[in-house]
């Protein structure tokens, strides 16, 4: 008899990454235990920046509104050198559509508090003071050894183990995964009250002649996150205030910090992110400079990527090979991240004394050439925001041209018609679907909160018992437990679960002509699309899941019979 109380997954580490993993596993019906060796939540914050792609992910999880209420939306980056203002770079997301065109400045403690409340609503309690001391895995599961603060030992059998236990990860070490890379610089972080006449509507960076500092405004008036790239052991807040005053050209007084940390960061990552039934995510998989604020954001994206795949396999809706795509998709992103943070680290600290003379000249040109300034703004934002990350090369992404050929049987037509956006491998929200006044766009964002895959089919072109409509109906019945099938329509439709788009704005933004379709992964990335939905095309798009059976050859309902209503998430504001 199966042990119904046995956890299907154990997540180690209750920081933002572990909380995200636990939340998404539980939201998909996987029984999960969340343990952490610490006695309770961390009282201090390392990460303070939540970038747009992570905010989109939190929106899918249903927690973004709670988080937005606790932070400050930052849309600018202002640079000083030697007391002179060089340039103010404004947020420019014109080429990267999103519902969140800003970085949210919020203490990590607040992010964790929002996520703790969310996992609690799903019935997941955090077991503080519980340390993982060892594990052994076999083909069918993982035997995990836990130790409590009072010395109590426990052995637990589970199906999956997820290590989100930080840079000193026990899970990573026991797996024998090596962090490859190098040690780097020693910096200081501080959260402190600051007296200054600078408006808190931007992040400030200043060069003082030999190194650089940064000031990041919190939502709490008068409180800032400070970063010093060349900390000295003596002098305290008076010395820090003097250095900021020199660089900014105005008096800055730094009060007694609520928290400080002097640390030597590293630039390292693992070469693979799972072994059998055991996985690592976040700082357990990579550690790097805080220069561009990517650590927590990347970890949250990894946890989300892993959780939907793990849940789908655990619940029998995909084969084990799906889990290999976790490393396949995320390791290259981690490698690119190390490269970009090395560049960001160099630019943030600028130890070279020559920079003091060169910076005014360089940014004088940037100020005077608007096109250059816009290009820099978009380049910087593109790297930090996460909005340009995609999975075009993933085995889960199906070539759009091949599906076009299968749908039309016309190679000549396919060769001359460009594929509409968003392309497979890209965010579906890369399309201009962020119009709050559009019913269709609002409904798409509601749909993205459904934890299932989404098959969006444009109404029109065929009858209920012929072609795309018949395929959609069959898919809705056969795969409905993990696939949401929606018919995007202006009025009524014979297809399943109509998604109202009366002004056609959604269909236009997604490039959906009558009879065409779009398959969206649970994390909001397009897996495939085509101009006519056929069984062959849909089977090819779903093939990487390793399903036991292809789509049924005939509609699984009596002709003319109504399709039973499918679950649709209640609409929410986004």
C-alpha positions in Angstrom: 0.0 0.0 0.0 1.4 3.5 -0.9 2.1 5.8 2.0 -0.3 8.7 1.4 1.5 10.9 4.0 4.9 10.5 2.4 6.0 13.7 0.7 6.4 13.4 -3.0 9.1 16.1 -2.9 11.4 17.6 -0.2 12.7 21.1 -0.8 15.7 22.1 1.2 16.0 25.9 1.9 13.2 28.3 2.6 14.6 31.4 0.8 13.0 32.9 -2.3 14.1 30.0 -4.5 13.0 27.2 -2.2 9.7 29.0 -1.5 9.0 29.4 -5.2 9.8 25.7 -5.8 7.5 24.6 -2.9 4.7 26.9 -4.0 4.7 25.8 -7.6 4.9 22.1 -6.7 2.0 22.4 -4.2 0.0 24.5 -6.7 0.2 21.6 -9.1 -0.9 19.0 -6.5 2.5 17.6 -5.4 2.7 16.9 -1.7 5.9 18.8 -0.5 7.9 19.3 2.6 9.9 22.5 3.0 12.8 22.4 5.5 15.5 24.9 6.5 18.4 24.5 8.9 18.0 28.1 10.1 16.0 28.7 13.3 13.7 31.1 11.4 13.4 33.6 8.6 16.5 35.7 7.8 16.3 39.1 9.4 18.5 40.8 6.8 18.4 41.2 3.0 21.0 40.5 0.4 18.8 40.9 -2.7 16.8 44.1 -3.2 16.0 44.1 -6.9 13.1 42.2 -8.5 13.4 42.5 -12.3 10.5 42.5 -14.8 10.6 38.9 -15.9 10.6 37.8 -12.2 7.6 40.1 -11.6 5.8 38.4 -14.6 6.6 35.0 -12.9 5.2 36.2 -9.6 2.1 37.4 -11.5 1.6 33.9 -12.8 2.0 32.6 -9.2 -0.7 35.1 -8.0 1.6 37.0 -5.6 2.8 40.0 -7.5 0.2 42.5 -6.1 1.2 41.7 -2.5 4.9 42.3 -3.4 4.3 45.5 -5.4 2.6 47.0 -2.3 5.9 46.6 -0.4 8.4 48.0 -2.8 9.4 51.1 -4.9 9.3 51.0 -8.6 12.5 52.1 -10.1 12.7 53.4 -13.7 16.1 55.2 -13.8 19.8 54.9 -13.2 21.8 58.1 -12.6 25.6 58.3 -12.9 27.9 60.8 -11.2 31.7 61.2 -11.2 33.9 63.5 -9.1 30.9 65.5 -7.9 29.4 66.0 -11.4 26.2 64.4 -12.8 27.1 62.5 -16.0 23.8 61.1 -17.3 20.4 59.8 -16.2 19.4 56.7 -18.1 15.6 56.2 -18.1 13.9 52.8 -18.3 13.0 52.1 -21.9 11.0 49.0 -22.5 9.6 50.0 -25.9 11.2 47.0 -27.6 10.5 44.6 -24.6 6.7 44.8 -23.9 5.8 43.8 -20.3 3.1 44.6 -17.7 5.9 45.5 -15.3 8.3 48.0 -17.1 10.4 48.7 -14.0 12.6 47.0 -11.4 10.9 46.7 -8.0 13.2 47.7 -5.1 12.1 45.6 -2.2 14.1 44.0 0.6 14.5 40.2 0.3 12.9 39.9 3.7 9.7 41.3 2.3 9.9 39.0 -0.8 10.3 36.0 1.4 7.4 37.1 3.7 5.0 37.3 0.7 6.1 33.9 -0.5 5.8 32.4 3.0 2.2 33.6 3.1 1.6 32.1 -0.3 2.9 28.7 0.5 1.0 28.7 3.8 -2.3 29.3 1.8 -1.5 26.1 -0.1 -1.0 24.2 3.2 2.8 24.0 3.1 4.4 24.7 6.5 8.1 25.6 6.8 10.0 23.3 9.1 12.7 25.5 10.6 15.7 24.1 12.4 15.7 21.0 10.2 19.0 20.2 8.5 19.6 17.7 5.7 22.5 15.5 6.7 22.6 13.0 3.9 20.6 11.1 1.2 20.8 8.1 -1.1 18.8 7.7 -4.2 17.8 4.8 -6.4 15.7 4.4 -9.5 12.4 4.8 -7.6 13.1 7.5 -5.0 15.4 9.2 -2.5 16.1 8.3 1.1 16.7 11.6 3.0 18.2 11.9 6.4 17.2 15.0 8.5 18.4 16.3 11.8 16.4 18.7 14.1 17.8 21.3 16.3 17.0 19.2 19.4 19.1 16.3 18.0 16.1 14.3 16.8 17.0 12.3 13.6 14.5 11.3 10.9 14.8 9.2 7.8 12.3 10.1 5.0 11.5 8.4 1.7 10.6 10.8 -1.1 10.4 10.8 -4.9 12.3 14.0 -5.5 14.9 16.2 -3.6 15.4 19.9 -4.5 18.4 21.7 -3.1 17.8 25.5 -2.7 20.1 25.7 0.2 22.5 28.5 -0.9 26.1 28.9 -1.8 27.3 26.4 0.8 24.6 23.9 -0.4 24.8 20.5 1.3 22.7 19.0 -1.5 25.2 20.2 -4.1 28.2 18.9 -2.1 26.7 15.5 -1.5 25.9 15.2 -5.2 29.6 15.9 -5.9 28.7 18.9 -8.2 31.7 21.3 -8.3 31.3 25.1 -8.5 33.6 26.0 -11.3 35.0 29.5 -11.5 37.0 32.1 -9.6 37.0 34.2 -6.5 36.6 37.9 -7.0 36.3 41.2 -5.2 35.5 42.2 -1.6 32.5 44.7 -1.4 30.3 46.0 1.4 26.5 46.2 1.5 24.6 48.3 4.1 21.0 49.2 4.8 20.9 52.6 6.4 19.1 55.9 6.9 20.5 58.5 4.6 20.1 62.3 4.7 20.4 63.7 1.2 18.6 66.1 -1.1 18.7 63.7 -4.0 15.2 62.5 -5.0 14.6 58.8 -4.4 13.4 58.2 -8.0 16.5 56.5 -9.3 19.4 54.3 -8.5 22.6 56.4 -8.0 26.1 55.4 -9.1 29.1 57.5 -8.4 32.9 57.3 -9.1 35.1 58.9 -6.6 38.5 58.7 -8.4 39.6 55.2 -7.5 36.4 53.2 -7.1 32.6 53.4 -7.1 29.6 53.4 -4.8 25.9 52.9 -5.3 22.7 54.1 -3.5 19.4 52.3 -4.0 16.2 53.9 -2.6 13.8 51.7 -0.6 10.1 52.4 -0.4 10.6 53.3 3.2 11.4 57.1 3.1 14.9 58.0 4.0 16.3 54.5 3.9 18.7 53.3 1.2 20.7 50.2 0.2 24.4 51.3 -0.1 27.2 49.5 -1.9 30.8 50.3 -1.5 33.2 48.5 -3.9 36.3 49.3 -1.8 35.3 49.1 1.8 37.8 50.0 4.5 37.8 48.5 8.0 37.7 51.8 9.9 35.8 55.0 9.6 32.3 53.7 9.8 29.3 55.6 8.5 31.1 59.0 8.6 33.7 57.7 6.1 31.0 56.2 3.9 29.1 59.5 4.0 32.2 61.4 3.1 32.9 59.1 0.1 29.4 59.5 -1.2 29.5 63.3 -0.7 32.7 63.5 -2.7 31.3 61.4 -5.6 27.9 63.1 -5.7 29.1 66.7 -5.1 26.7 67.3 -2.2 26.5 66.5 1.4 25.3 63.0 2.3 25.0 61.8 5.9 24.7 58.1 6.6 23.0 57.1 9.8 23.6 54.0 11.9 23.1 51.0 9.5 20.4 48.4 10.3 22.6 45.8 8.6 26.1 45.6 7.0 28.0 42.9 5.3 31.5 42.8 4.0 32.0 39.8 1.7 34.2 38.4 -1.0 31.9 37.2 -3.8 32.7 34.6 -6.3 31.9 33.8 -9.9 31.2 30.1 -10.0 28.5 27.6 -11.2 27.9 23.9 -11.6 28.2 22.2 -15.0 24.9 20.4 -14.5 21.9 21.0 -12.3 20.5 17.6 -11.5 21.5 14.0 -11.0 18.8 11.4 -11.2 16.0 12.5 -8.7 18.0 15.3 -7.1 18.2 18.9 -8.3 19.9 22.2 -7.3 18.7 25.7 -8.0 19.7 29.3 -7.1 22.9 29.9 -5.2 23.2 26.2 -4.7 23.9 26.1 -8.5 25.8 29.3 -9.1 27.3 32.2 -7.1 28.3 35.5 -8.6 28.7 39.3 -8.2 25.7 41.2 -6.9 26.5 44.0 -9.5 23.4 43.5 -11.6 21.1 42.1 -9.0 20.6 38.8 -10.8 21.1 36.1 -8.2 17.7 35.9 -6.6 15.9 36.6 -9.9 17.8 33.8 -11.7 17.1 31.4 -8.8 13.3 32.1 -8.9 13.3 31.5 -12.7 15.1 28.2 -12.2 12.7 27.1 -9.4 9.7 27.9 -11.6 11.2 26.1 -14.6 12.0 23.0 -12.5 8.7 22.9 -10.5 6.3 22.6 -13.4 8.4 19.9 -15.1 8.8 18.0 -11.8 5.1 18.1 -11.1 4.2 17.0 -14.6 6.4 14.0 -14.4 5.4 13.1 -10.8 1.7 13.2 -11.8 2.3 10.9 -14.8 1.7 13.5 -17.5 5.2 13.4 -19.0 8.1 11.0 -19.2 11.3 11.3 -17.1 13.2 12.7 -20.0 11.3 16.0 -19.5 13.5 16.6 -16.4 16.7 16.6 -18.6 15.4 19.9 -20.1 16.0 21.6 -16.7 19.8 21.6 -17.1 19.5 21.9 -20.9 17.6 25.2 -20.6 19.1 26.7 -17.5 22.8 25.9 -17.6 23.4 28.0 -20.7 21.6 30.9 -19.0 23.8 30.5 -15.9 26.9 30.6 -18.1 25.7 33.7 -19.9 24.9 35.3 -16.5 28.5 34.8 -15.3 29.7 36.6 -18.3 27.3 39.5 -18.0 27.9 39.9 -14.2 31.7 40.0 -14.8 31.1 42.9 -17.2 28.7 44.5 -14.7 31.2 44.1 -11.9 33.9 45.8 -13.9 31.6 48.7 -14.9 30.2 49.1 -11.3 33.6 49.3 -9.6 35.8 51.0 -12.2 39.0 51.0 -10.2 40.9 52.6 -13.1 41.9 56.2 -12.2 41.7 57.1 -15.9 37.9 56.6 -15.6 37.7 59.9 -13.7 38.8 61.8 -16.7 37.2 59.6 -19.4 33.7 59.3 -17.9 32.6 62.9 -18.4 33.8 62.8 -22.0 32.1 59.5 -22.8 28.8 60.4 -21.2 28.9 63.8 -22.6 28.5 62.1 -26.0 25.8 59.8 -24.6 23.8 62.8 -23.4 24.1 64.7 -26.7 23.2 61.7 -29.0 19.6 60.5 -28.1 19.8 57.5 -30.3 23.0 56.3 -28.5 21.4 56.9 -25.1 18.3 54.9 -26.1 20.5 52.1 -27.4 22.5 52.0 -24.1 19.3 52.1 -22.1 17.8 49.2 -24.0 21.0 47.2 -23.9 21.4 47.5 -20.2 17.8 46.8 -19.5 17.7 43.9 -21.8 20.5 42.2 -19.9 19.1 42.9 -16.4 15.4 42.5 -17.0 15.3 38.9 -18.0 12.8 39.7 -20.7 15.1 38.6 -23.5 15.8 35.2 -22.1 14.3 32.5 -24.3 14.5 28.8 -25.1 14.6 28.7 -28.9 17.2 25.9 -28.8 15.3 23.7 -26.3 14.0 20.3 -27.3 10.7 21.5 -25.9 10.5 24.2 -28.7 9.1 23.0 -32.0 10.3 24.6 -35.2 7.6 26.9 -36.5 8.3 26.4 -40.2 7.9 22.6 -39.9 4.5 23.0 -38.3 3.5 25.5 -41.0 4.4 22.9 -43.6 2.4 20.2 -41.8 -0.6 22.5 -41.5 -0.7 23.7 -45.1 1.3 21.1 -47.1 2.6 24.0 -49.2 6.4 24.5 -48.9 6.5 27.4 -51.3 4.0 29.4 -49.2 5.9 28.6 -46.0 9.2 29.8 -47.5 7.7 33.2 -48.3 5.6 34.0 -45.2 7.5 35.2 -42.1 6.6 33.5 -38.9 4.4 35.7 -36.7 5.5 36.8 -33.2 5.9 35.7 -30.5 8.1 33.0 -32.0 8.5 29.5 -30.4 11.0 29.7 -27.5 10.0 33.3 -26.6 7.7 34.7 -23.9 4.1 34.9 -25.0 4.0 38.3 -23.2 6.7 39.5 -25.6 3.6 40.3 -27.8 1.8 43.5 -27.1 -0.8 42.0 -24.8 -0.6 44.5 -22.0 -3.6 46.6 -22.7 -5.7 46.8 -19.5 -8.7 48.0 -21.5 -8.7 45.0 -23.8 -10.9 42.0 -22.6 -8.8 39.6 -24.6 -5.5 40.8 -23.2 -6.9 40.7 -19.6 -8.1 37.2 -20.2 -4.7 36.0 -21.5 -3.1 37.2 -18.2 -5.8 35.3 -16.3 -5.1 32.2 -18.4 -1.3 32.5 -17.6 -2.2 32.0 -13.9 -3.5 28.5 -14.8 -0.8 26.1 -13.8 -1.4 24.0 -16.9 -0.1 24.3 -20.4 -2.3 26.5 -22.7 -3.4 25.7 -26.2 -4.8 28.9 -27.7 -6.9 28.3 -30.9 -8.2 31.1 -33.1 -11.9 30.5 -33.9 -13.2 30.4 -37.4 -12.5 28.6 -40.7 -14.0 25.2 -39.9 -17.0 23.6 -38.3 -17.3 21.9 -35.0 -16.7 18.4 -36.4 -14.0 19.2 -38.9 -10.4 20.2 -38.7 -9.0 22.5 -35.9 -12.1 22.6 -33.8 -12.3 18.8 -33.7 -8.6 18.5 -32.7 -9.1 21.2 -30.0 -12.1 19.4 -28.6 -10.3 16.1 -28.6 -7.2 17.6 -26.9 -9.4 19.3 -24.3 -10.9 16.0 -23.2 -7.9 13.8 -23.6 -5.3 16.1 -22.0 -7.5 18.4 -19.9 -5.9 17.6 -16.6 -2.7 19.3 -17.7 -3.6 21.2 -20.8 -6.0 24.2 -20.9 -7.6 24.5 -24.4 -9.1 27.9 -25.1 -10.8 29.2 -28.2 -9.9 32.8 -28.8 -13.0 34.3 -30.4 -14.8 37.5 -31.1 -18.3 36.2 -30.6 -19.6 32.7 -30.1 -17.5 29.6 -31.0 -18.0 25.9 -31.4 -14.5 25.3 -29.9 -13.8 24.6 -26.2 -13.6 27.2 -23.4 -14.1 30.4 -25.4 -11.7 33.2 -24.5 -13.5 36.4 -25.4 -11.5 38.8 -27.6 -14.2 41.2 -29.0 -11.9 43.9 -30.2 -9.5 41.3 -31.8 -6.6 43.0 -30.1 -5.3 39.7 -28.6 -5.5 37.8 -31.9 -3.7 40.6 -33.6 -1.0 40.8 -31.0 -0.4 37.0 -31.1 -0.6 36.7 -34.9 -3.6 34.3 -34.7 -5.5 34.0 -37.9 -8.7 31.9 -38.1 -7.8 28.2 -37.5 -4.3 29.0 -36.3 -3.0 28.1 -32.8 -0.3 28.8 -30.2 0.9 26.3 -27.5 2.2 28.0 -24.3 4.3 26.2 -21.6 3.3 26.6 -17.9 6.1 29.1 -17.5 4.7 31.4 -20.2 7.1 30.5 -23.0 5.7 29.6 -26.5 6.5 25.9 -27.3 5.0 25.8 -30.8 2.6 27.5 -33.1 1.0 26.9 -36.5 -1.5 28.3 -39.0 -3.8 25.2 -38.9 -4.3 22.9 -35.9 -3.9 19.3 -36.9 -3.4 16.1 -34.9 0.0 15.6 -36.5 1.2 19.1 -35.6 0.0 19.0 -32.1 1.5 15.5 -31.6 4.8 16.8 -32.8 4.7 19.8 -30.5 3.9 17.6 -27.5 6.3 14.8 -28.4 9.1 16.0 -26.0 6.8 15.3 -23.1 7.0 11.6 -23.8 3.2 11.0 -23.5 2.0 7.4 -23.4 -0.4 7.9 -26.3 -0.7 10.4 -29.1 -3.8 12.5 -29.6 -6.9 10.3 -30.3 -7.6 9.8 -34.0 -11.2 10.8 -33.6 -13.0 13.3 -31.5 -13.8 11.7 -28.1 -17.4 12.9 -28.0 -20.6 12.2 -29.9 -21.1 14.6 -32.8 -23.0 17.6 -31.7 -22.6 16.8 -28.0 -21.6 19.7 -25.8 -18.1 19.6 -24.3 -18.2 19.4 -20.5 -17.0 22.8 -19.0 -13.3 22.9 -18.2 -11.8 24.6 -15.2 -10.9 28.2 -15.9 -9.2 30.4 -13.2 -11.3 33.2 -11.9 -10.3 36.6 -13.4 -8.0 38.8 -11.3 -6.5 42.2 -11.7 -3.0 42.2 -13.0 
